[in-house]
Amino acid sequence: MAWLFSSHHLNEPELQEAERRIRAGDVPDPSKALRGMAQRAMGAIDAPAPEDRSLQPHEVLLLVVTEVVLTPLVGLALWHGLRERRPRAARLVARITVPITAVLFVIWLADRFGGIR
């Protein structure tokens, strides 16, 4: 319940309104959905936070095509950018990028040292 009345959930005017209503004697009665959101935000439920979502299928496809056509460095940059805010998506990017990088590296080695002519 404390999280629902914190600056993590409410902006300054909403906090002032909540304070005014509580001082006036209103008893807070948040909905079940709001209580669940607060529990997730406080870590009481093991479910990932809404912002920690994985990549959408079209994002995965775009990542694979970009890495194959341009460079696997795109995946490294994306992993670096997502690792703090969206760790689930960052792990997926790493699982996609590492094999593509390995395959392209083997192809490069074969071409560089005379395996492919």
C-alpha positions in Angstrom: 0.0 0.0 0.0 2.9 2.4 0.8 4.1 2.2 -2.8 0.7 3.4 -4.1 1.2 6.6 -2.1 4.8 7.2 -3.1 6.5 9.3 -5.7 7.2 6.1 -7.6 3.6 5.8 -8.5 2.0 9.3 -8.0 3.2 12.7 -9.3 3.4 15.7 -6.9 -0.2 17.0 -7.4 -1.6 13.5 -7.0 0.4 13.0 -3.8 -0.9 16.3 -2.4 -4.5 15.2 -3.3 -4.0 11.8 -1.6 -2.6 13.5 1.5 -5.6 15.9 1.6 -8.0 13.0 1.3 -6.3 10.9 4.0 -6.2 13.8 6.4 -9.9 14.4 5.7 -10.6 10.8 6.9 -10.9 8.9 3.7 -9.8 5.3 4.0 -7.8 4.1 1.0 -9.3 1.1 -0.7 -7.2 0.3 -3.8 -8.5 -2.2 -6.4 -7.0 -5.7 -6.6 -5.2 -4.7 -9.8 -3.5 -1.7 -8.1 -2.5 -3.9 -5.1 -1.0 -6.5 -7.5 0.9 -3.8 -9.4 2.3 -2.5 -6.1 3.3 -6.0 -5.0 5.1 -6.5 -8.3 6.9 -3.1 -8.0 8.0 -3.9 -4.5 9.3 -7.4 -5.5 6.7 -9.3 -3.4 5.6 -11.2 -6.5 8.2 -12.9 -8.7 6.6 -11.8 -11.9 8.7 -9.5 -14.0 7.8 -5.8 -13.9 5.7 -4.6 -16.9 8.7 -2.7 -18.4 10.9 -5.9 -18.2 9.3 -7.5 -21.2 10.9 -9.6 -23.9 11.2 -8.7 -27.6 8.2 -9.0 -29.8 8.5 -11.4 -32.7 8.8 -8.6 -35.3 11.7 -7.1 -33.2 13.4 -10.5 -33.2 13.1 -10.8 -37.0 14.4 -7.3 -37.5 17.3 -8.0 -35.2 18.3 -11.2 -37.1 18.0 -9.6 -40.5 20.0 -6.6 -39.4 22.7 -8.7 -37.9 23.0 -10.9 -41.0 22.8 -8.1 -43.5 24.8 -5.4 -41.7 26.8 -6.5 -38.6 26.4 -8.4 -35.4 27.6 -5.3 -33.6 24.0 -4.1 -33.8 23.1 -7.0 -31.4 25.9 -6.0 -29.0 24.8 -2.4 -28.9 21.2 -3.5 -28.4 22.2 -5.8 -25.6 24.2 -3.1 -23.9 21.3 -0.7 -24.1 18.7 -3.1 -22.8 20.7 -4.9 -20.0 19.7 -2.5 -17.2 16.1 -1.6 -18.1 14.9 -4.8 -19.8 17.1 -7.8 -18.7 14.8 -10.4 -20.3 15.0 -8.7 -23.7 18.8 -8.3 -23.3 19.2 -12.1 -22.6 17.2 -12.8 -25.7 19.3 -10.5 -27.8 22.5 -12.2 -26.5 21.1 -15.7 -27.3 20.4 -14.5 -30.8 23.6 -12.5 -31.4 26.2 -14.9 -30.1 25.4 -17.8 -32.6 25.0 -15.4 -35.5 28.4 -13.9 -34.6 30.0 -17.3 -34.3 28.7 -18.4 -37.7 29.7 -15.2 -39.4 33.2 -15.5 -37.8 33.6 -19.0 -39.1 32.6 -17.9 -42.6 35.1 -15.0 -42.4 37.9 -17.4 -41.2 37.2 -19.8 -44.0 37.2 -17.0 -46.6 40.3 -15.3 -45.1 42.4 -18.5 -44.9 41.5 -20.0 -48.2 38.7 -22.4 -47.3 36.1 -20.8 -49.6 37.2 -19.9 -53.2 
